[in-house]
């Protein structure tokens, strides 16, 4: 069941402390004790499988087909967009670091002049550009799938949702991989200190990797494989 809880029945807990990354996200817990939710603020539905075929109250109210899209793929799209942006920020910081850091034995030169660091940055940017391209193209596909659903041309199926979600997740994973395996690793330990931007980008990206979203990679891959093979996939749970 989905529900909206009136502000009067829940308490915000000040428990968002000591988390590695996303320290400003405000992802606090809430507590509800002896709370009553009016029936008109409830709906018997699963967030992972909302009925959207042919449109929804939201798409009709707002005249926007995006209100008739499935939730899991949109959810992974949000995470992927954040991760691609974080990876670009880390690449900008990496370029600044190597351009301003003198070589130990040749202080009149910087790391930016060394082939290895040029290659590190180029490989990182290639992966980030690829992740962004996948993100943007998949977002266009998601938008078109919503449009066809509302127009009645084709329903937004669970198979569509699986495919779109897996592409978004793969883009986010690419952004994480390049942030931690190239940019953070080769930037130097001094940039892992508190107050350094590279440390901040790594913390935020690492927190994504611990999120429940990336843990859906294996079940989503199974679902997409089953969809392609004509086997049932809806009974494969997305959340471990």
Secondary structure as UniProt FT lines:
FT   STRAND          2..3
FT   HELIX           7..9
FT   STRAND          11..12
FT   TURN            23..24
FT   STRAND          30..31
FT   HELIX           39..41
FT   STRAND          42..43
FT   HELIX           47..49
FT   TURN            53..54
FT   HELIX           57..62
FT   HELIX           65..68
FT   HELIX           71..100
FT   TURN            107..108
FT   HELIX           111..113
FT   HELIX           115..151
FT   HELIX           158..178
FT   HELIX           179..184
FT   HELIX           185..187
FT   HELIX           189..192
FT   TURN            194..195
FT   HELIX           197..210
FT   TURN            212..213
FT   HELIX           214..216
FT   HELIX           217..229
FT   TURN            234..235
//
